[in-house]
């Protein structure tokens, strides 16, 4: 059985691969989403990541589609106590920003869509520096005290604002961030490494990185001359092929993957999972067939030499 990882100072224990819910209600319809969620939990997974804004960017959607799908799945399976749900506030078209009133209203809307009385991990999706940290933390603390949120986290926040928030929580004895969701992967390291990672390490926060596979580039399917169709193709993931770092990282991934007989995606996730402060990378799957390469991270242990090879290639 895969060992669960403790999330910061909370009592939440998470599977080392968080299943991204951004595709639910978007590139995966409800039936496909249910199948992926079933396969993930069958593999031992317990940590599902979503946001109240997923997927408001699609014509005809209003935001909250992912939460609704997850809520219907939980209701159909009767497994609420077996799954940890992380969602986020600040980007829903009807609930923008991080004012205290909005945080509370958005949480209530998320709870309704999820069909539950509590959110396990509630993130501020994008920090809003114009809102004092006192107001944000105060509102989150009220949700925790009311039992509507078990733990809180931050995503897309500066090291300075994160430090300020933690100091305020400590000073006032209020709920404290336990997790950080940064943009972090083998071809995007400066988005987390450095000051932000240092704060997380010093303050005992767990990192749950998004874009763990660089929108699919780190699955290895983007190659010179290859044509990849899909919502996140050439303009997004494929752009890394045009960089020296991207090509070096692919070569190193291929080498390590061959040594282990493992998919390239599994190796990329294993490197990320081995980095300081990281508890569980986030990766999404549109189909059940895509899932084994993701959950395979729980069984793949890279040697120090292999980790160094990948780190140097991505420098």
Rosetta blueprint (number, residue, H / E / L):
1 X L
2 X L
3 X L
4 X L
5 X E
6 X E
7 X L
8 X L
9 X L
10 X L
11 X L
12 X L
13 X E
14 X E
15 X L
16 X L
17 X E
18 X E
19 X E
20 X E
21 X L
22 X L
23 X L
24 X E
25 X L
26 X L
27 X L
28 X E
29 X L
30 X H
31 X H
32 X H
33 X H
34 X H
35 X H
36 X H
37 X H
38 X H
39 X H
40 X H
41 X H
42 X H
43 X L
44 X L
45 X L
46 X L
47 X E
48 X E
49 X E
50 X L
51 X L
52 X L
53 X L
54 X L
55 X L
56 X L
57 X L
58 X L
59 X L
60 X L
61 X L
62 X L
63 X L
64 X L
65 X H
66 X H
67 X H
68 X H
69 X H
70 X H
71 X H
72 X H
73 X H
74 X H
75 X H
76 X H
77 X H
78 X L
79 X L
80 X H
81 X H
82 X H
83 X L
84 X E
85 X E
86 X E
87 X E
88 X E
89 X E
90 X E
91 X E
92 X E
93 X L
94 X L
95 X E
96 X E
97 X L
98 X L
99 X L
100 X H
101 X H
102 X H
103 X H
104 X H
105 X H
106 X H
107 X H
108 X H
109 X H
110 X H
111 X H
112 X H
113 X H
114 X H
115 X L
116 X L
117 X L
118 X L
119 X E
120 X E
121 X E
122 X E
123 X E
124 X E
125 X L
126 X L
127 X L
128 X L
129 X L
130 X L
131 X L
132 X L
133 X H
134 X H
135 X H
136 X H
137 X H
138 X H
139 X H
140 X H
141 X H
142 X H
143 X H
144 X H
145 X H
146 X L
147 X L
148 X L
149 X E
150 X E
151 X E
152 X E
153 X E
154 X E
155 X E
156 X L
157 X L
158 X L
159 X H
160 X H
161 X H
162 X H
163 X H
164 X H
165 X H
166 X H
167 X H
168 X H
169 X H
170 X H
171 X H
172 X H
173 X L
174 X L
175 X L
176 X L
177 X E
178 X E
179 X E
180 X E
181 X E
182 X L
183 X E
184 X L
185 X E
186 X L
187 X L
188 X E
189 X L
190 X L
191 X L
192 X L
193 X L
194 X L
195 X H
196 X H
197 X H
198 X H
199 X H
200 X H
201 X H
202 X H
203 X H
204 X L
205 X L
206 X E
207 X E
208 X L
209 X L
210 X E
211 X L
212 X L
213 X L
214 X H
215 X H
216 X H
217 X H
218 X H
219 X H
220 X L
221 X L
222 X L
223 X L
224 X L
225 X L
226 X L
227 X L
228 X L
229 X L
230 X L
231 X L
232 X L
233 X L
234 X L
235 X L
236 X L
237 X H
238 X H
239 X H
240 X H
241 X H
242 X H
243 X L
244 X H
245 X H
246 X H
247 X H
248 X H
249 X H
250 X H
251 X H
252 X H
253 X H
254 X H
255 X H
256 X H
257 X H
258 X H
259 X H
260 X H
261 X L
262 X L
263 X L
264 X H
265 X H
266 X H
267 X H
268 X H
269 X H
270 X H
271 X H
272 X H
273 X H
274 X L
275 X L
276 X L
277 X L
278 X E
279 X L
280 X L
281 X E
282 X E
283 X E
284 X L
285 X L
286 X L
287 X L
288 X H
289 X H
290 X H
291 X H
292 X H
293 X H
294 X H
295 X H
296 X H
297 X H
298 X H
299 X L
300 X L
301 X L
302 X L
303 X L
304 X H
305 X H
306 X H
307 X H
308 X H
309 X H
310 X H
311 X H
312 X H
313 X H
314 X L
315 X L
